[in-house]
Every structure is written in C-alpha cells, then in structure tokens.
Amino acid sequence: MASKRVVVLGGNFGGLAAALEVKHELGDEVEVQVISASDRFLFNPSLIWLPFGKRSARDITFPLEPTFDAHGVDFLHAEATAIDPAKRTVTAGGRDYGYDYLIIATGYQNNFAVAPGLGPDGYAQTITTLADAERAATAWRKFLDDPGPVVVGATQGAACFGAAYEFLFNVSYQLRKAKLHGQSQLTYFTPEPFLGHFGIGGLPGGQKLLSMFLKKEGIKALTDVSVQEVTGDQVKLTDGTSLPFRYSMVVPPFVGQALVRSVPGLSDEKGFIPVDDTYQSKGFPEIYAAGVAAQVPIPWQTSVPVGIPKTGFPTESMAKVAAHNVVAAIKGEPPVAHKEFAEMAAVCLMDAGNNGVMILADHMLPPRRAGIMIPGPQVHAMKLGFEKYYLWKSRHGYVRLP
Ligand SMILES: Cc1cc2nc3c(=O)[nH]c(=O)nc-3n(C[C@H](O)[C@H](O)[C@H](O)COP(=O)(O)OP(=O)(O)OC[C@H]3O[C@@H](n4cnc5c(N)ncnc54)[C@H](O)[C@@H]3O)c2cc1C
C-alpha cells in the first residue's frame, strides 16, 4: 500500500526524469502522479529543423502515457491551474490532487511582451514551442516563393542563444541549398556583449570561432543591441537601426508558467522558483523545482540584459537531485546538496545545417578550468544521433542512462 504521494508537474526533460527516478527508487512504497499540459514528450532541441521540413512533430515527440504506464506512474493529461501549499493540493481539470511532495518541472513560456510585433499575432517567427515552429515552417515555405533579406536574432533578456545560432546557420545552409545565398542578406542581432557569449559568459576562442563562421557565411552581426519593435518588414532596434526582412525569427525571453507565478511566495518576478542546493523551494520545503522552472541567479551584468540558458543536461541533473531528495525525505534520510547550476559541466552540440560546433566545459559559468569548442561536420552527425538516442531512452523510461 502506497504511503506517500508525489505529484510531478510537467512531463518533459525535467518531469519525466524526476517522476521515473522517484518511482524506480521506491517502487510500491510511493504513488507517483505526473500532471502535464502536454500529452507528448517533445525533444525541443530539434525544433530548429521543423521550419525547413527536416523534421515533423511526429519525428520529435512521443506519447507520454504508455511510458509512464509501463513504469507504474499515474499520468494525467491536464494543465494544473492552482497549487495550494497549505493544503498540499494541485488543481487540474477541475479536481484537487493531494501530495506529500511536489516536484515542479513546468519549464518556460515565451515573454512576447518584451517588444511589440512578436508572437503568434506579430510579424517575427519564433521556434521555441512546437506551435511556434510549425508557424515558422509555414512562413518559411511562403518565403521561398518570394525571397528577400532574413533577420535572425534574440531580444533583450533572451537566454536560448544556442537555438538562435543554430537556426541562423541552418537558414544560411538552406539559402545555399535553394540557391538564394547571394540575393538574401542574412543578419543576426543579439543582446550578447560579444558573439559566442551564449548567455554563459563565452568560452575560450568562442568569439573568434563564431566571428569566423559568420564571416564565411556572409552574415552581418550586431551585438549588444535590444529590440524596440518588429513591424511587418523591419526589426527596429532601440539604437535607431532598422533591419529590413522578408523572413525573421526572433528568440524572446523565457518566463516561468503563470501557475507558478500565481502562488504567493513560490517564485521570483519572472516566475522562476528560488531553490536551495537540494532543489527544494526556498519558500516551501515539500516543493522541489527542476529545469527551466528553477531560478538560476545571473552572476554578471551586461549593458543589455542577457538570460542564462537552462539546457537539457542541467535540467536532468536538477531533476535527479530533486527526485533523490524526495526519496530521502520519504525515507527519513538527510538530503544531498548538489553542485550549483554554475558548477555543472556544460555539454552542448550546436548544429549548423551540415556542420556544427561541440561545446565542452567543466563549469556552465565562469570561472572555468577547461572549456573548448570543437567545430566540424561530425558534430552535425552527432546531433542527429543524439536526437534518436535521447528519444529512444526517454520513450523507454531509461532515465538512468547518460
Ligand atoms: C529551440 C530550442 C532548442 C534547444 N536546444 C537545446 C540543445 O541543443 N541542447 C540542450 O541541452 N537544450 C536545448 N534546449 C533547452 C531544452 O529544451 C530545455 O532545457 C528543456 O526543455 C527544459 O526542460 P523542462 O522539463 O525544464 O521544461 P520543458 O521542456 O519546457 O517542459 C515543461 C513541461 O511542463 C508542461 N507544463 C507547463 N505548464 C504546465 C501546467 N500548468 N500544468 C501541467 N504541465 C505544465 C509543458 O506542457 C511541458 O511539457 C533547447 C530549447 C529550445 C526551445
């Protein structure tokens, strides 16, 4: 008979890992329920390929229920609409679900309010959710019939720079394939203080390598800039520069989910949950947070605000620490402290169409002892292989594999 109930909100990178880890550890001693607004797992890193028809939604998603069923985890496809920490309940689909421990892995929302003209009703495309990337695909097909200048960038406060760079280089590759490279000027704009900062302070040789890549592809770049507004055919920057486009993709800042922001004392003003090194919420010890939902303090100031990318690898690490500590709490054992986000290793494969760059560093954020960027076509092949492996591992619930 299950004595404790663990509810996990979100079933993607963080939620899937956390739920299965708790269940694998405690088996019948625990009842684990995942409540997720999406009924599918989405491999977000492949969203960069959707607009070019290299991937469809089917290729990069799988249904969550069979995976959770196979591992004895109860799955509810519903958006959680309220959390009551005093009563220890979550409301979803009009019902209340009690919990002893709650793990929040609800990820991010786009903050399109950062500048007018962004979002589904605006003029620039984005690729950070499945629906966004599908719209960006429709727009790309139209663009190919009536090509012109292309502007790719990230707004002030954005964090997902890897995706912006990957999309940029994939556009360049696609323009070449469509024999449009000469006639479509490609421009990149970014709040990063220098090319290759990535929101993680840059890596040795990174700025030089990125500058070389951009020069080779004939891409114009503007760093340290912010967006005033996007109109039907221009990205207007706050310094008065106008970047004309026929196709534009802009990465906005991420904020936490409205649900998280609605709970007094749970999150910061952006909706991210302040956590201890045990990944326990600072406000509510029986609530844990992992992945993008967790707050990571930004250790520097740039003249234009730049966020920190909470990528898949640290998300899984955070989820496993949160799960481990829920298990410890249930067993009456002391929690383990984990490395802070800044001290986790950075492992990233950045795709460039038929080429790429591998980023490896001992620490996510400086100071670092080691950091390297390795360019080459093998990185593109590795990224393709990694996608297949990650989807296979997650679909089968093999969350203990690396
Ligand atoms: C375009 C793009 C490219 C990327 N490329 C890379 C890459 O190359 N390498 C890398 O490591 N990382 C990459 N990332 C980052 C990676 O996708 C994130 O680190 C990861 O998605 C974070 O996982 P998460 O579980 O915290 O949040 P998410 O993946 O955002 O999952 C959150 C889940 O919670 C659910 N949810 C939200 N609100 C509620 C609610 N109220 N109730 C119930 N459920 C809810 C959502 O439906 C979703 O399923 C990329 C991200 C993007 C957008």
The ligand as an SDF file (V2000), in Angstrom:
LIG
                    3D

 53 58  0  0  0  0  0  0  0  0999 V2000
   14.5010   25.6890  -29.7970 C   0  0  0  0  0  0  0  0  0  0  0  0
   15.2110   25.0980  -28.6080 C   0  0  0  0  0  0  0  0  0  0  0  0
   16.4120   24.4400  -28.7940 C   0  0  0  0  0  0  0  0  0  0  0  0
   17.0710   23.8810  -27.7050 C   0  0  0  0  0  0  0  0  0  0  0  0
   18.2410   23.2180  -27.9260 N   0  0  0  0  0  0  0  0  0  0  0  0
   18.8510   22.6120  -26.8990 C   0  0  0  0  0  0  0  0  0  0  0  0
   20.0320   21.8490  -27.1280 C   0  0  0  0  0  0  0  0  0  0  0  0
   20.5320   21.7600  -28.2410 O   0  0  0  0  0  0  0  0  0  0  0  0
   20.5970   21.2230  -26.0490 N   0  0  0  0  0  0  0  0  0  0  0  0
   20.0590   21.3240  -24.8000 C   0  0  0  0  0  0  0  0  0  0  0  0
   20.5930   20.7290  -23.8650 O   0  0  0  0  0  0  0  0  0  0  0  0
   18.9500   22.0340  -24.5560 N   0  0  0  0  0  0  0  0  0  0  0  0
   18.3350   22.6810  -25.5700 C   0  0  0  0  0  0  0  0  0  0  0  0
   17.1980   23.3930  -25.3360 N   0  0  0  0  0  0  0  0  0  0  0  0
   16.7340   23.5410  -23.9500 C   0  0  0  0  0  0  0  0  0  0  0  0
   15.8680   22.3800  -23.5070 C   0  0  0  0  0  0  0  0  0  0  0  0
   14.8070   22.2190  -24.4070 O   0  0  0  0  0  0  0  0  0  0  0  0
   15.3610   22.6790  -22.1030 C   0  0  0  0  0  0  0  0  0  0  0  0
   16.4640   22.6220  -21.2330 O   0  0  0  0  0  0  0  0  0  0  0  0
   14.3240   21.6770  -21.6300 C   0  0  0  0  0  0  0  0  0  0  0  0
   13.2010   21.6840  -22.4710 O   0  0  0  0  0  0  0  0  0  0  0  0
   13.9160   22.0210  -20.2150 C   0  0  0  0  0  0  0  0  0  0  0  0
   13.0730   21.0160  -19.7570 O   0  0  0  0  0  0  0  0  0  0  0  0
   11.9580   21.2900  -18.6470 P   0  0  0  0  0  0  0  0  0  0  0  0
   11.4030   19.9670  -18.3150 O   0  0  0  0  0  0  0  0  0  0  0  0
   12.5100   22.1410  -17.5730 O   0  0  0  0  0  0  0  0  0  0  0  0
   10.8630   22.2150  -19.3730 O   0  0  0  0  0  0  0  0  0  0  0  0
   10.0040   21.9790  -20.6850 P   0  0  0  0  0  0  0  0  0  0  0  0
   10.7380   21.1910  -21.6840 O   0  0  0  0  0  0  0  0  0  0  0  0
    9.5380   23.3570  -21.0550 O   0  0  0  0  0  0  0  0  0  0  0  0
    8.7600   21.1310  -20.2080 O   0  0  0  0  0  0  0  0  0  0  0  0
    7.7670   21.6580  -19.3890 C   0  0  0  0  0  0  0  0  0  0  0  0
    6.5410   20.7690  -19.4420 C   0  0  0  0  0  0  0  0  0  0  0  0
    5.6090   21.2320  -18.4750 O   0  0  0  0  0  0  0  0  0  0  0  0
    4.3210   21.2710  -19.0350 C   0  0  0  0  0  0  0  0  0  0  0  0
    3.5380   22.3150  -18.3410 N   0  0  0  0  0  0  0  0  0  0  0  0
    3.6570   23.6490  -18.4290 C   0  0  0  0  0  0  0  0  0  0  0  0
    2.7690   24.2640  -17.6560 N   0  0  0  0  0  0  0  0  0  0  0  0
    2.0480   23.3010  -17.0580 C   0  0  0  0  0  0  0  0  0  0  0  0
    0.9560   23.3070  -16.1320 C   0  0  0  0  0  0  0  0  0  0  0  0
    0.4230   24.4270  -15.6880 N   0  0  0  0  0  0  0  0  0  0  0  0
    0.4610   22.1110  -15.7410 N   0  0  0  0  0  0  0  0  0  0  0  0
    0.9780   20.9490  -16.1890 C   0  0  0  0  0  0  0  0  0  0  0  0
    2.0120   20.9030  -17.0680 N   0  0  0  0  0  0  0  0  0  0  0  0
    2.5340   22.0540  -17.4900 C   0  0  0  0  0  0  0  0  0  0  0  0
    4.5580   21.6140  -20.5110 C   0  0  0  0  0  0  0  0  0  0  0  0
    3.4700   21.2040  -21.2890 O   0  0  0  0  0  0  0  0  0  0  0  0
    5.8280   20.8130  -20.7970 C   0  0  0  0  0  0  0  0  0  0  0  0
    5.5170   19.5220  -21.2100 O   0  0  0  0  0  0  0  0  0  0  0  0
   16.5220   23.9880  -26.4100 C   0  0  0  0  0  0  0  0  0  0  0  0
   15.3060   24.6680  -26.2270 C   0  0  0  0  0  0  0  0  0  0  0  0
   14.6470   25.2110  -27.3080 C   0  0  0  0  0  0  0  0  0  0  0  0
   13.3520   25.9350  -27.0920 C   0  0  0  0  0  0  0  0  0  0  0  0
  1  2  1  0
  2  3  1  0
  2 52  2  0
  3  4  2  0
  4  5  1  0
  4 50  1  0
  5  6  2  0
  6  7  1  0
  6 13  1  0
  7  8  2  0
  7  9  1  0
  9 10  1  0
 10 11  2  0
 10 12  1  0
 12 13  2  0
 13 14  1  0
 14 15  1  0
 14 50  1  0
 15 16  1  0
 16 17  1  0
 16 18  1  0
 18 19  1  0
 18 20  1  0
 20 21  1  0
 20 22  1  0
 22 23  1  0
 23 24  1  0
 24 25  2  0
 24 26  1  0
 24 27  1  0
 27 28  1  0
 28 29  2  0
 28 30  1  0
 28 31  1  0
 31 32  1  0
 32 33  1  0
 33 34  1  0
 33 48  1  0
 34 35  1  0
 35 36  1  0
 35 46  1  0
 36 37  1  0
 36 45  1  0
 37 38  2  0
 38 39  1  0
 39 40  1  0
 39 45  2  0
 40 41  1  0
 40 42  2  0
 42 43  1  0
 43 44  2  0
 44 45  1  0
 46 47  1  0
 46 48  1  0
 48 49  1  0
 50 51  2  0
 51 52  1  0
 52 53  1  0
M  END
$$$$
